[in-house]
């Protein structure tokens, strides 16, 4: 019978909230790494680095979705699983990463249109 009950003071892990922070930080690090690679390596152009930066939109979107799941887990368990702060930080950083990726995509689209026009 002891194995079936759980102490209400024990806090569970909110892996979704932690995962959202990790994905958001990866999404923020990706543009920096891409542009450093474009600067230091001869084979990588700035256009390729901007294309790689578009992937941060995917990571940012995934971070926002995981943060949403983490906050839903907190509500569902009435706060017994922690990680509310991590979920909020993951959502904020995910939105920033999403905005960076989308702006890089817009920049690539404008660059492509300008190359076609002349």
Secondary structure, 3 states (H helix, E strand, C coil): CCCCCCCCCCCECCHHHHHHHHHHHHHHHHHHHHHHHHHHCCCCCHHHHHHHHCHHHHHHHHHHHHHHHHHHHHHHCCCCECCHHHHHHHHHHHHHHHHHHHHHHHHHHHHHHHHHHC
